[in-house]
């Protein structure tokens, strides 16, 4: 696994390098701003880009903007964005192209301190999955409106979609809910049907379901 890392805090950047090396990753470049991020990705075309949302010079969303540029130029590069706070609009924007490219992740920085969670998320994103931090998912669930089309889902289907949003596979969902794999498949099929996600040769319905989950819960916040 070849990684380009972008984080303006030197201490956190060095800590992330060590964590990545512990899970067997090769850190091709570790940079501190969005400009250097783009240069490093163009040079190395890594398997995975990990970047903070806020980067110099304005410390707003330069990291996210650079990640979106990478998504357009290098769709084969998996992307994991790290954020200090829950920001649903950023998660939605990042995932807008998830159905047509490599894996994507949106994690809170607190998750980095939990080595096993972080390592698992890195592996899942690198293998093409979409991973959203559980705290972000919880915030989304708490922002449901009466007109939300996801209200058509049963409580169990909502649980399944929440775990899908966290990046769990069907087998992982089955373990978490203590149900059979067949039951999970039936719930997911029902979710697709209720959200009118018809199968096509190019659309990744699993990602589209998660994206609809996000888009119907966008709220102002901080990143």
Secondary structure, 3 states (H helix, E strand, C coil): CEEEEECCCHHHHHHHHHHHHHCCCEEEEEECEHHHHHHHHHHHCCCEEEEECCCECCCCCHHHHHHHHHHHHCCCCEEEEEECCCCHHHHHHHHCCHHHCCCEEEEEHHHHHCHHHHHHHHHHHHCCCEEECHHHHHHHHCCCCCCCHHHHCCHHHHHHHHHHHCCCCHHHHHHHHCCCHHHHHHHHHHHHHHCCCCCCCCCCHHHHHHHHHHHCCCCCCCC
